[in-house]
């Protein structure tokens, strides 16, 4: 009996020891059964290293929106407006440059660019990261961007321009709606950041005016530097003075008359004429009375901003006369001419 009891104690002790040791399995044991082991998650250190690859990523992801006078979501809704570029979840060619775009016009292959601040009174720098950097800052995988560009380039080389444009709305999605939202958000933040580089007194503008500046940067990009008259007028009230108090700034600015002149400087641009519908939306926001009635502000711009004139190749008068003369040859032509003469005489 004592032997059986001792043997039972030994079995209990052995089982207890096995359980204690089993609480810390070796790495080889953990990997032996992948179906019962949770997949390894990327470490926070690895994520931080990826972010540090581009200084712009850190700046854009840590950008503070609290001191803006408009909601970022409102700007994103305007940029997403289907009346303009629309919302395309597959890479498609820009109608002007044929460069790949996606979502609400997010550029997919821009390189990182130098954009020096040439205004000695404005200390705010510019950020012009590459499309790959912005893609990563939006939280998307770089390998997906490479695959999308490869597919786009294949279509571009095998399809005609016309066919590509016709196929846009039927292309299978390359990204999800959430992905497109993330890309739009990071690009909109970059536009707001750079808007301060273009406008010295950005913080003193009204909410709609701030949004209009950010909208322009998003649409026009680095080419906004060529809008000399517009930028000179936007910054005119601070010329020659590196520091001006906000109250003095507001009292010194001739509100309606001043901003009407600023609006007209934009209306004279090719951008406004070629993209009239979007330009009306943006230029109207510069009106200090915009908040009172956005529709009325847009109507005032629409009444002045005319669409671009489409230049058609017209045949010369001599060529037209020659065609008319040739039309009279032959039996059918003579019959038509006789019928016309009879009609006129009647």
C-alpha positions in Angstrom: 0.0 0.0 0.0 2.8 2.4 0.9 4.5 1.5 -2.4 1.4 2.4 -4.4 1.0 5.8 -2.4 4.6 6.7 -3.1 4.3 5.9 -6.7 1.2 8.1 -7.0 3.0 11.0 -5.3 5.8 10.6 -7.8 3.3 10.9 -10.7 1.7 14.0 -9.3 5.2 15.7 -8.8 6.2 14.8 -12.4 3.0 16.2 -13.8 3.3 19.5 -11.8 6.9 19.9 -13.0 5.8 19.4 -16.6 3.1 22.1 -16.3 5.5 24.6 -14.7 8.1 24.0 -17.4 5.4 24.2 -20.1 4.6 27.8 -19.2 7.7 29.0 -21.0 7.9 27.0 -24.2 11.0 27.2 -26.3 11.0 29.1 -29.6 11.2 25.8 -31.6 8.1 24.5 -29.8 6.2 27.8 -30.4 6.9 27.6 -34.1 6.1 23.9 -34.4 2.3 24.6 -34.5 1.6 27.8 -36.5 -2.1 27.2 -36.5 -2.3 27.6 -32.7 0.3 30.4 -32.5 -0.7 34.1 -33.0 1.1 35.7 -35.9 3.9 38.0 -35.1 3.0 41.7 -35.1 5.4 44.4 -36.4 7.1 46.0 -33.5 6.8 49.7 -32.7 10.5 50.1 -33.2 10.2 48.9 -36.8 7.3 51.3 -37.5 9.4 54.2 -36.1 12.3 53.3 -38.3 10.1 53.4 -41.3 8.8 56.8 -40.4 12.2 58.2 -39.8 13.2 57.4 -43.4 11.5 60.6 -44.4 11.6 63.7 -42.2 8.5 65.0 -44.0 6.5 62.0 -42.8 7.1 63.0 -39.2 6.2 66.6 -39.8 3.0 65.8 -41.6 1.8 63.1 -39.2 2.4 65.3 -36.2 0.9 68.4 -37.9 -1.4 70.3 -35.5 -4.9 71.2 -36.9 -6.1 73.0 -33.7 -5.0 76.4 -34.9 -6.9 76.3 -38.2 -10.2 78.2 -38.7 -11.8 75.4 -40.8 -12.3 71.7 -40.4 -10.0 69.4 -42.3 -13.0 67.2 -43.2 -14.6 70.2 -44.9 -11.6 70.7 -47.1 -11.5 67.0 -47.9 -15.2 67.0 -48.9 -14.5 69.9 -51.3 -11.5 68.1 -52.8 -13.5 64.9 -53.1 -16.4 66.6 -54.9 -17.6 64.4 -57.8 -18.4 67.5 -59.9 -14.6 67.8 -60.5 -12.0 65.1 -60.6 -14.2 62.6 -58.8 -13.2 59.7 -56.7 -11.4 57.0 -58.7 -10.0 53.9 -56.9 -7.8 52.8 -59.8 -4.7 54.5 -61.2 -5.8 56.8 -64.1 -3.9 59.3 -66.3 -4.1 63.0 -65.7 -6.0 64.5 -68.7 -3.3 67.2 -69.2 0.0 65.4 -68.3 -1.0 61.7 -68.5 0.8 61.2 -65.1 -0.8 58.6 -62.8 -3.4 59.8 -60.3 -5.7 58.0 -57.9 -8.4 58.8 -55.4 -9.2 62.5 -55.5 -6.3 63.3 -57.8 -3.4 62.0 -55.7 -0.2 61.9 -57.8 1.5 58.5 -57.7 4.9 59.2 -59.2 6.2 62.6 -58.1 9.8 62.7 -57.0 11.0 64.6 -53.9 11.6 68.2 -54.9 13.5 71.1 -53.5 11.3 74.1 -52.8 13.3 76.9 -51.2 11.5 79.8 -49.4 12.4 82.9 -51.4 10.3 85.3 -49.3 12.7 86.9 -46.8 9.8 88.0 -44.6 8.2 84.5 -44.4 10.2 82.1 -42.3 7.8 79.1 -43.0 9.5 76.4 -45.1 7.9 74.2 -47.8 7.6 70.5 -47.8 7.7 68.6 -51.2 8.1 64.9 -50.4 7.9 62.3 -53.0 4.6 60.4 -53.8 6.2 57.3 -52.2 6.9 59.3 -49.0 3.3 60.6 -48.8 2.0 57.1 -49.6 4.0 55.7 -46.6 2.9 58.7 -44.4 -0.7 57.7 -45.1 0.1 54.3 -43.6 0.1 52.3 -46.9 2.6 49.6 -47.9 5.3 50.7 -50.4 5.0 47.4 -52.3 1.4 48.1 -53.2 2.4 51.4 -54.8 5.0 49.7 -56.9 2.5 47.1 -58.1 -0.1 49.8 -58.9 2.5 51.8 -61.0 3.6 48.7 -62.8 0.0 48.0 -63.8 -0.6 51.6 -64.8 2.5 51.7 -67.0 1.5 48.4 -68.7 -2.0 49.8 -69.5 -0.5 53.1 -70.7 1.9 51.4 -73.2 -0.8 49.0 -74.5 -3.8 51.2 -74.6 -4.4 54.4 -76.5 -5.0 57.6 -74.6 -8.7 57.6 -75.6 -9.2 54.0 -74.6 -7.6 54.6 -71.2 -9.9 57.5 -70.5 -13.0 55.6 -71.6 -12.0 52.7 -69.3 -11.4 54.7 -66.1 -14.8 54.2 -64.4 -14.8 50.4 -65.2 -11.2 49.6 -63.9 -11.0 47.3 -61.0 -10.1 49.1 -57.8 -6.4 49.3 -56.8 -7.2 50.7 -53.4 -10.1 50.8 -51.0 -12.2 53.9 -50.0 -10.4 54.0 -46.7 -7.0 54.0 -48.5 -8.1 56.9 -50.7 -9.3 58.8 -47.6 -5.9 58.3 -46.0 -4.1 59.6 -49.1 -6.4 62.5 -49.4 -5.9 63.4 -45.7 -2.1 63.4 -45.9 -2.1 65.4 -49.1 -4.5 67.9 -47.7 -2.3 68.4 -44.7 0.7 68.9 -46.9 -1.3 71.6 -48.8 -2.2 73.4 -45.6 1.4 73.2 -44.4 2.7 74.7 -47.7 -0.1 77.3 -47.8 1.6 79.0 -44.9 4.8 79.2 -46.9 2.9 81.1 -49.7 0.9 83.4 -47.4 2.7 85.3 -44.6 -0.5 86.2 -42.8 -2.2 82.8 -43.2 -3.2 82.7 -39.6 -5.1 86.0 -39.8 -7.3 84.9 -42.7 -10.9 83.7 -42.3 -11.7 80.0 -42.3 -12.9 79.9 -45.9 -9.9 82.0 -47.1 -7.5 79.6 -45.4 -9.3 76.7 -47.1 -9.1 78.5 -50.4 -5.3 78.9 -50.1 -4.9 75.2 -49.1 -7.2 74.2 -52.0 -5.0 76.1 -54.5 -1.9 74.5 -53.2 -3.5 71.0 -53.5 -4.6 71.7 -57.1 -1.7 73.7 -58.5 1.2 72.4 -56.4 4.6 74.0 -56.9 3.3 75.8 -60.0 1.6 78.3 -57.7 5.0 80.1 -57.4 4.3 81.4 -61.0 1.1 83.2 -59.8 3.1 86.3 -59.1 0.3 88.9 -59.2 -1.9 86.8 -56.9 0.8 86.1 -54.4 2.0 89.7 -54.4 -1.5 90.9 -53.6 -2.1 88.3 -50.9 1.1 89.3 -49.2 1.0 93.0 -50.0 -0.3 94.2 -46.6 2.9 92.9 -44.9 5.4 94.1 -47.4 8.4 95.7 -45.8 7.6 94.7 -42.2 8.7 91.4 -40.8 6.4 91.5 -37.8 2.9 93.1 -37.7 0.4 92.5 -34.9 -2.8 90.7 -36.0 -5.1 93.6 -34.9 -3.1 96.1 -36.9 -3.2 93.7 -39.9 -7.0 93.4 -39.8 -7.6 97.2 -39.5 -5.1 98.0 -42.3 -6.7 95.6 -44.8 -9.4 97.1 -47.1 -11.7 94.0 -46.8 -14.2 93.8 -49.6 -12.4 96.0 -52.2 -9.0 94.4 -51.4 -10.2 90.8 -51.7 -12.2 91.6 -54.9 -8.9 92.6 -56.4 -7.3 89.4 -55.2 -10.1 87.4 -56.7 -9.8 89.1 -60.0 -6.1 88.4 -60.2 -6.9 84.7 -60.0 -9.7 84.9 -62.5 -7.3 86.1 -65.1 -5.2 82.9 -64.8 -5.4 80.1 -67.3 -6.1 77.7 -64.4 -9.3 79.6 -63.6 -10.5 79.6 -67.2 -9.7 75.9 -67.9 -11.0 74.6 -64.6 -13.9 77.1 -64.3 -16.2 75.1 -62.0 -13.6 74.3 -59.5 -12.1 77.8 -59.7 -15.5 79.4 -58.9 -15.7 77.3 -55.7 -12.1 78.3 -54.6 -12.2 81.9 -55.6 -15.5 82.5 -54.0 -14.0 81.4 -50.6 -11.7 84.4 -50.7 -14.6 86.7 -50.4 -14.8 88.0 -46.8 -18.6 87.8 -47.1 -18.5 84.1 -48.0 -19.8 82.8 -44.7 -22.9 85.0 -45.0 -24.0 83.2 -48.2 -21.6 80.8 -50.1 -24.1 80.6 -53.0 -24.1 84.4 -53.4 -20.3 84.5 -53.3 -20.0 81.8 -56.0 -22.6 83.7 -58.1 -20.6 86.9 -58.0 -17.5 85.0 -59.2 -19.5 83.0 -61.9 -20.9 86.3 -63.3 -17.3 87.5 -64.0 -15.3 84.4 -64.7 -15.9 83.3 -68.3 -14.9 79.8 -69.6 -11.9 79.3 -71.8 -12.7 79.8 -75.5 -12.2 76.6 -77.5 -10.1 77.4 -80.6 -11.3 75.5 -83.6 -9.4 75.1 -86.8 -11.5 76.9 -89.4 -10.9 76.4 -93.1 -10.0 79.5 -95.0 -12.6 81.2 -97.1 -10.8 80.2 -100.3 -10.9 76.5 -99.2 -14.6 76.8 -98.4 -15.3 78.4 -101.8 -13.3 75.6 -103.5 -15.4 73.0 -101.7 -18.6 74.8 -102.6 -17.5 74.9 -106.3 -16.5 71.3 -106.3 -19.9 70.4 -104.9 -21.4 71.7 -108.1 -19.6 69.2 -110.3 -21.3 66.1 -111.5 -25.0 65.3 -112.0 -25.9 65.4 -108.3 -24.1 68.7 -107.8 -25.8 70.3 -110.8 -29.2 69.0 -109.7 -28.6 70.5 -106.2 -27.5 73.8 -107.7 -30.5 74.0 -110.0 -32.8 73.2 -107.1 -31.2 76.0 -105.0 -31.6 78.6 -107.7 -35.2 77.6 -108.2 -35.8 78.0 -104.5 -34.2 81.4 -104.4 -36.2 82.7 -107.4 -39.4 81.4 -105.8 
